Amino acid sequence: MGIIEELKWRGAINQQTDEEGLRQLLEEKSVGLYCGIDPTGDSMHIGHLIPFIILKRFQMAGHRPYVVIGGGTGSIGDPSGRNSERELQTMEKVDANAEKLSLQMKKLFKAGQAQSGIHLANNKDWLMPMTLLEFLRDFGKEFSVNVMLSKDVVASRLDTGISFTEFSYQIIQSIDFLHLFKHEDVQLQIGGADQWGNITAGLDLIRRKEGVEAEAYGLTIPLLLKADGTKFGKTAGGAVWLDPQKTTPYEFYQFWFNQDDRDVVKYLKYFTFLTEEEIDRLAEVVQNEPHKRLAQKVLAEEMTRFVHGQEALDEAITISEALFSGNVQQLKADQIEASFKDVPNTNVKKGSYPIIDFLVDEAKVVPSRRQAREDIQNGAIYIKGERITDLDYEVNDKDSYDQRFVLIRRGKRRYFLVHLV
């Protein structure tokens, strides 16, 4: 199966400028291709992953991927269907974000290893030296305002308004494609569905500058929607980040593990590098034995390993198994902090407390002393994974994780984290 056929099977192609021409080119040679990302933040989230996983698939098929960090374009914004202007950032902030995104890309593509084949570039390097007069003379003359206004990324903003700065974004991104075409033999740009207008603008510029016979292509990936019609990657808790300081590997693992049966096979095709046979086998399990959640488990393992590595995956599984079994006493303080940062929490001064005082007055886990006594006698209170049934029990350092936290469970699944101060 060729790379285009594989992408079609995975449901990962939205539009192509010349499918047959691109297929022939990919069969003839190792092709340079690129995808860009603007450093508007200091980390990618899972929504950003989709085009770069496509880039990785091309890499595995023997082609030459380029990642362009938009240190230039990211400083001015991007009219990609938003109803408002992007907030401009200082160049210092843009540069700092670009450095962090570059590190994430190197990790994803295993840059630095033999035969990694990934090339990183920053469009600031060729855009910043350009003067305003050079921009207008060499590139502005090549673009028709009428055509630019017809592009979806601009047309969708005409009612609400768009600045000249963001209106010019497609010209600047076109310069990126031309630069890579001329200097790096890059012939294919890929991007999300909302980038079609910018990609085709780049192709037009290449043909005006390099001749109508210039071989350059564009490919976009469809917008990924969940079974309920909402956009993939949006959660009640906000974005799911690739930065482990923003979203821990355990939280990352749990995000994938908790996917709907209706979506999991689609995500296996989109995001993992499993074969068609492996995914078909998992699809059968989803159909016949959904309670096993085997497909979700494989998806969570594949994605956590890909983004965070085997060691982080092992820790995420350890935490998950401990929480499922209730054996949280085997976890370390850092694992507790990562796992329970979203549960109700409070601060309590270090010391020794009678269990009822601790539950009612200090941790405020139980609303009344009568209820606390009933919960203890009924075996509904656990501290550090151990059931407490003694009304005279004293809570102190022995119940903590490194004298930092006390973890309380009330009932089957209600956890409370007490920070010792």
C-alpha positions as CSV (number, residue, x, y, z in Angstrom):
1,M,0.0,0.0,0.0
2,G,1.4,3.4,-1.0
3,I,1.4,6.3,1.4
4,I,-1.5,8.0,-0.3
5,E,-3.6,4.8,-0.2
6,E,-2.7,4.4,3.4
7,L,-3.7,7.9,4.3
8,K,-7.0,7.3,2.5
9,W,-7.7,4.1,4.4
10,R,-7.0,6.0,7.7
11,G,-9.5,8.7,6.7
12,A,-6.7,11.3,6.8
13,I,-7.1,13.1,3.5
14,N,-9.4,16.0,3.0
15,Q,-8.2,17.7,-0.2
16,Q,-5.3,17.3,-2.7
17,T,-4.3,19.7,-5.4
18,D,-3.3,16.9,-7.9
19,E,-3.7,13.4,-6.5
20,E,-2.3,11.5,-9.5
21,G,0.6,13.8,-10.0
22,L,1.5,13.6,-6.3
23,R,1.2,9.8,-6.3
24,Q,3.6,9.5,-9.2
25,L,6.1,11.8,-7.6
26,L,6.1,9.9,-4.3
27,E,6.7,6.6,-6.2
28,E,9.6,8.1,-8.2
29,K,11.7,9.7,-5.4
30,S,12.1,10.7,-1.8
31,V,10.1,13.9,-1.6
32,G,10.6,16.9,0.7
33,L,7.4,17.9,2.4
34,Y,6.6,20.3,5.2
35,C,4.1,21.4,7.8
36,G,4.2,24.6,9.9
37,I,3.2,25.6,13.4
38,D,3.2,29.1,14.8
39,P,4.6,29.5,18.3
40,T,1.6,31.3,19.8
41,G,2.0,29.1,22.9
42,D,4.8,27.2,24.7
43,S,3.4,23.7,24.0
44,M,1.4,21.8,21.4
45,H,-1.8,20.2,22.4
46,I,-3.3,17.0,20.9
47,G,-5.2,18.9,18.2
48,H,-1.8,20.0,16.8
49,L,-0.7,16.4,16.6
50,I,-2.7,15.3,13.6
51,P,-0.7,16.9,10.7
52,F,2.6,16.1,12.3
53,I,1.6,12.4,12.7
54,I,0.9,12.5,8.9
55,L,4.4,14.0,8.5
56,K,5.8,11.2,10.6
57,R,4.0,8.7,8.3
58,F,5.8,10.2,5.3
59,Q,9.1,10.0,7.1
60,M,8.5,6.3,7.8
61,A,7.8,5.8,4.1
62,G,11.2,7.2,3.2
63,H,10.4,10.9,2.5
64,R,12.0,14.0,3.9
65,P,9.9,15.9,6.5
66,Y,10.5,19.6,7.3
67,V,8.9,21.3,10.3
68,V,8.7,25.0,10.0
69,I,8.3,26.9,13.3
70,G,6.6,30.1,12.5
71,G,8.8,32.6,14.4
72,G,7.9,35.1,11.7
73,T,4.3,34.3,10.9
74,G,3.5,33.7,14.6
75,S,4.4,37.2,15.4
76,I,1.6,38.7,13.3
77,G,-1.4,36.2,13.6
78,D,-3.3,33.9,11.3
79,P,-6.8,34.5,9.8
80,S,-7.8,30.8,10.0
81,G,-11.5,31.1,10.6
82,R,-11.3,32.9,13.9
83,N,-13.7,35.7,14.6
84,S,-11.2,37.9,16.3
85,E,-7.6,39.0,15.8
86,R,-4.9,37.0,17.4
87,E,-3.3,38.8,20.3
88,L,0.2,39.9,19.3
89,Q,3.1,38.7,21.5
90,T,6.6,40.2,22.0
91,M,9.4,38.8,19.9
92,E,11.0,37.6,23.1
93,K,7.9,35.5,23.9
94,V,7.6,34.2,20.3
95,D,11.3,33.1,20.4
96,A,10.9,31.4,23.7
97,N,7.8,29.5,22.5
98,A,9.6,28.6,19.3
99,E,12.4,27.0,21.3
100,K,10.0,24.9,23.3
101,L,8.1,23.8,20.3
102,S,11.3,22.8,18.6
103,L,12.2,20.6,21.5
104,Q,8.9,18.9,21.3
105,M,9.3,18.3,17.6
106,K,12.7,16.8,18.1
107,K,11.3,14.4,20.6
108,L,8.4,13.3,18.4
109,F,10.6,12.8,15.4
110,K,13.6,11.4,17.3
111,A,15.8,14.1,15.9
112,G,19.5,13.5,16.7
113,Q,19.2,9.8,16.2
114,A,20.8,8.1,13.2
115,Q,18.5,8.3,10.1
116,S,16.0,10.5,11.9
117,G,15.5,12.4,8.7
118,I,13.7,15.4,10.3
119,H,14.6,19.0,9.4
120,L,13.6,21.9,11.6
121,A,13.5,25.5,10.3
122,N,12.2,28.8,11.6
123,N,10.7,31.2,9.0
124,K,11.9,34.1,11.0
125,D,15.3,33.3,9.4
126,W,14.2,34.3,5.9
127,L,11.4,36.7,6.7
128,M,13.1,39.0,9.1
129,P,15.9,40.2,6.8
130,M,13.3,41.2,4.1
131,T,12.6,44.9,3.8
132,L,9.1,46.3,3.3
133,L,9.9,47.5,-0.2
134,E,11.3,44.0,-1.1
135,F,8.1,42.4,0.2
136,L,5.9,44.7,-1.8
137,R,8.0,44.6,-5.0
138,D,8.9,40.9,-5.1
139,F,5.8,39.4,-3.7
140,G,2.9,41.8,-3.3
141,K,2.7,42.3,-7.0
142,E,2.1,38.5,-7.5
143,F,-1.1,38.5,-5.5
144,S,-4.6,39.7,-6.6
145,V,-6.6,41.2,-3.8
146,N,-9.8,39.8,-5.5
147,V,-8.4,36.3,-5.2
148,M,-7.2,36.8,-1.7
149,L,-10.7,38.0,-0.6
150,S,-12.2,34.9,-2.1
151,K,-10.1,32.5,0.1
152,D,-12.2,31.0,2.9
153,V,-9.8,32.0,5.6
154,V,-10.4,35.7,4.6
155,A,-14.0,35.5,3.4
156,S,-15.2,34.1,6.7
157,R,-13.8,37.2,8.5
158,L,-15.1,40.0,6.2
159,D,-18.3,40.5,8.2
160,T,-16.4,40.9,11.5
161,G,-13.4,42.6,10.1
162,I,-9.8,41.6,9.4
163,S,-6.6,43.8,9.8
164,F,-4.2,44.2,6.9
165,T,-1.7,42.4,9.1
166,E,-3.7,39.2,9.2
167,F,-4.9,39.7,5.6
168,S,-1.3,39.5,4.5
169,Y,-0.7,36.2,6.3
170,Q,-1.3,34.1,3.2
171,I,1.3,36.0,1.3
172,I,3.9,35.4,4.0
173,Q,3.1,31.7,4.3
174,S,3.3,31.5,0.5
175,I,6.9,32.9,0.8
176,D,7.7,30.0,3.2
177,F,6.6,27.4,0.6
178,L,8.6,29.2,-2.2
179,H,11.7,29.4,0.0
180,L,11.6,25.7,0.9
181,F,10.8,24.8,-2.7
182,K,13.9,26.7,-4.0
183,H,16.4,26.0,-1.3
184,E,15.4,22.6,0.2
185,D,13.6,20.8,-2.7
186,V,10.4,20.7,-0.8
187,Q,7.5,20.0,-3.1
188,L,4.6,19.2,-0.8
189,Q,2.9,21.2,2.0
190,I,0.4,19.6,4.3
191,G,-1.9,21.2,6.9
192,G,-5.3,21.2,8.4
193,A,-8.5,21.7,6.4
194,D,-8.5,25.4,7.3
195,Q,-5.1,25.9,5.7
196,W,-6.3,25.0,2.1
197,G,-6.4,28.7,1.1
198,N,-2.9,29.4,2.3
199,I,-1.5,26.3,0.7
200,T,-3.0,27.0,-2.7
201,A,-1.7,30.6,-2.5
202,G,1.8,29.2,-2.0
203,L,1.4,26.9,-5.0
204,D,0.3,29.9,-7.1
205,L,3.3,31.9,-6.0
206,I,5.7,29.0,-6.8
207,R,4.3,28.7,-10.4
208,R,4.5,32.5,-10.9
209,K,8.1,32.6,-9.8
210,E,9.4,29.3,-11.0
211,G,7.3,28.6,-14.0
212,V,4.0,26.8,-14.6
213,E,5.8,23.5,-14.9
214,A,7.0,23.7,-11.3
215,E,6.0,20.5,-9.5
216,A,4.5,21.4,-6.2
217,Y,1.5,20.0,-4.3
218,G,-0.8,20.5,-1.4
219,L,-2.7,18.1,0.9
220,T,-5.0,18.8,3.8
221,I,-6.3,16.7,6.6
222,P,-10.0,16.7,7.5
223,L,-11.3,18.3,10.7
224,L,-11.5,15.6,13.2
225,L,-14.9,15.4,15.0
226,K,-16.1,13.1,17.8
227,A,-19.1,10.9,17.4
228,D,-21.3,13.5,19.2
229,G,-20.3,16.1,16.6
230,T,-18.0,18.2,18.8
231,K,-14.4,19.0,17.9
232,F,-11.7,16.5,18.9
233,G,-9.3,17.5,21.6
234,K,-11.7,19.8,23.5
235,T,-12.4,18.6,27.1
236,A,-14.2,19.9,30.1
237,G,-10.9,20.5,31.7
238,G,-9.4,22.4,28.8
239,A,-6.7,21.4,26.3
240,V,-4.7,18.2,26.5
241,W,-1.1,19.3,26.2
242,L,2.0,17.5,25.1
243,D,4.0,19.3,27.8
244,P,4.1,16.9,30.8
245,Q,4.1,19.9,33.2
246,K,0.7,21.0,31.8
247,T,-0.9,17.6,31.3
248,T,0.8,14.8,33.2
249,P,1.5,11.5,31.3
250,Y,-1.1,9.9,33.6
251,E,-3.7,12.4,32.6
252,F,-2.6,12.0,28.9
253,Y,-3.0,8.3,29.2
254,Q,-6.4,8.6,30.8
255,F,-7.6,10.9,28.1
256,W,-7.0,8.3,25.4
257,F,-8.2,5.4,27.6
258,N,-11.6,7.2,28.2
259,Q,-12.5,7.5,24.5
260,D,-16.0,6.5,23.3
261,D,-16.4,3.1,21.6
262,R,-17.8,5.0,18.6
263,D,-14.5,7.0,18.2
264,V,-11.7,4.6,19.3
265,V,-11.2,2.8,15.9
266,K,-11.1,6.1,14.1
267,Y,-8.5,7.4,16.5
268,L,-6.4,4.2,16.1
269,K,-6.3,4.9,12.4
270,Y,-5.6,8.6,12.7
271,F,-3.0,8.6,15.5
272,T,-1.3,5.2,15.8
273,F,1.2,3.4,13.6
274,L,-0.5,0.1,14.0
275,T,-1.2,-1.9,10.8
276,E,-4.5,-2.4,9.1
277,E,-4.7,-6.0,10.4
278,E,-4.0,-4.9,14.0
279,I,-6.6,-2.2,13.9
280,D,-9.2,-4.6,12.3
281,R,-8.6,-7.1,15.1
282,L,-9.2,-4.4,17.7
283,A,-12.3,-3.2,15.9
284,E,-13.7,-6.7,16.3
285,V,-13.1,-6.6,20.0
286,V,-14.9,-3.2,20.2
287,Q,-17.8,-4.7,18.4
288,N,-18.0,-8.0,20.2
289,E,-16.5,-7.4,23.7
290,P,-16.6,-3.6,24.3
291,H,-16.5,-4.1,28.1
292,K,-12.8,-5.2,27.8
293,R,-11.9,-1.7,26.4
294,L,-8.9,-3.3,24.8
295,A,-8.8,-0.8,21.9
296,Q,-8.8,2.1,24.3
297,K,-6.0,0.5,26.3
298,V,-3.9,0.0,23.1
299,L,-4.7,3.6,21.9
300,A,-3.6,5.0,25.3
301,E,-0.4,3.0,25.4
302,E,0.5,3.8,21.8
303,M,0.0,7.6,22.2
304,T,1.6,7.9,25.6
305,R,4.6,6.0,24.4
306,F,4.8,8.1,21.2
307,V,4.6,11.5,23.0
308,H,6.2,10.8,26.4
309,G,8.3,7.6,26.0
310,Q,8.2,4.1,27.6
311,E,9.2,5.2,31.1
312,A,6.4,7.7,31.3
313,L,3.9,5.1,29.9
314,D,5.0,2.6,32.6
315,E,4.4,5.1,35.3
316,A,1.0,6.0,33.9
317,I,0.0,2.4,33.9
318,T,1.2,1.9,37.4
319,I,-0.8,4.8,38.6
320,S,-3.9,3.7,36.7
321,E,-3.7,0.2,38.1
322,A,-3.2,1.4,41.6
323,L,-6.2,3.7,41.4
324,F,-8.4,1.0,39.9
325,S,-7.5,-1.5,42.6
326,G,-7.5,1.0,45.4
327,N,-3.9,0.1,46.3
328,V,-2.7,3.7,46.4
329,Q,-0.3,3.1,49.3
330,Q,2.3,1.8,46.8
331,L,2.3,5.2,44.9
332,K,5.0,7.9,45.5
333,A,4.2,11.4,46.5
334,D,4.9,12.8,43.0
335,Q,2.5,10.3,41.6
336,I,-0.2,11.2,44.1
337,E,0.2,14.9,43.2
338,A,0.0,14.2,39.5
339,S,-3.0,11.8,39.9
340,F,-5.2,13.8,42.2
341,K,-4.6,17.4,41.4
342,D,-8.2,17.9,40.2
343,V,-9.9,16.3,43.3
344,P,-11.1,18.4,46.2
345,N,-8.2,19.5,48.3
346,T,-7.3,21.5,51.4
347,N,-4.4,22.6,53.5
348,V,-3.9,21.3,57.0
349,K,-1.1,22.0,59.5
350,K,1.2,19.1,60.1
351,G,0.5,17.3,63.4
352,S,-1.5,14.5,65.0
353,Y,-5.3,14.6,64.9
354,P,-8.1,12.3,66.1
355,I,-9.7,10.8,63.0
356,I,-13.1,12.5,63.5
357,D,-11.5,15.9,64.1
358,F,-9.4,15.4,61.0
359,L,-12.3,14.4,58.7
360,V,-14.7,17.1,60.0
361,D,-12.8,20.1,61.2
362,E,-9.5,20.0,59.4
363,A,-9.9,18.3,56.0
364,K,-13.7,19.0,55.8
365,V,-14.3,15.7,54.1
366,V,-17.4,14.9,56.1
367,P,-20.1,17.5,57.1
368,S,-20.7,16.4,60.7
369,R,-19.2,14.3,63.5
370,R,-22.2,12.0,63.5
371,Q,-21.8,11.3,59.8
372,A,-18.0,10.8,60.3
373,R,-18.7,8.1,63.0
374,E,-21.1,6.4,60.7
375,D,-18.7,6.4,57.8
376,I,-15.9,5.0,59.9
377,Q,-18.1,2.3,61.4
378,N,-19.4,1.3,58.0
379,G,-15.9,1.0,56.6
380,A,-16.3,3.9,54.1
381,I,-13.2,5.8,55.1
382,Y,-9.7,5.0,53.7
383,I,-6.5,6.8,54.4
384,K,-3.5,6.1,52.2
385,G,-5.5,3.1,50.8
386,E,-6.1,1.5,54.2
387,R,-9.6,1.2,55.6
388,I,-10.0,2.9,58.9
389,T,-12.7,1.5,61.3
390,D,-11.3,2.6,64.7
391,L,-13.1,5.7,66.0
392,D,-10.0,6.5,68.2
393,Y,-7.5,6.4,65.2
394,E,-4.9,9.2,65.2
395,V,-3.9,10.7,61.8
396,N,-0.3,11.8,61.7
397,D,2.9,11.5,59.6
398,K,2.6,7.8,59.1
399,D,-0.5,8.3,57.0
400,S,1.2,10.8,54.7
401,Y,3.2,10.6,51.5
402,D,6.7,12.1,52.3
403,Q,5.0,14.3,54.9
404,R,3.5,16.2,51.9
405,F,0.0,14.8,51.4
406,V,-2.7,12.7,53.1
407,L,-5.0,10.9,50.7
408,I,-8.5,10.2,51.9
409,R,-11.1,8.1,50.1
410,R,-14.7,8.2,51.2
411,G,-16.8,5.4,49.7
412,K,-15.8,3.8,46.4
413,R,-14.4,6.6,44.3
414,R,-14.6,9.9,46.2
415,Y,-11.0,11.1,46.9
416,F,-9.8,14.1,48.8
417,L,-6.2,15.4,48.9
418,V,-4.9,17.1,52.1
419,H,-1.8,19.2,51.7
420,L,0.3,19.2,54.9
421,V,1.7,22.7,55.6
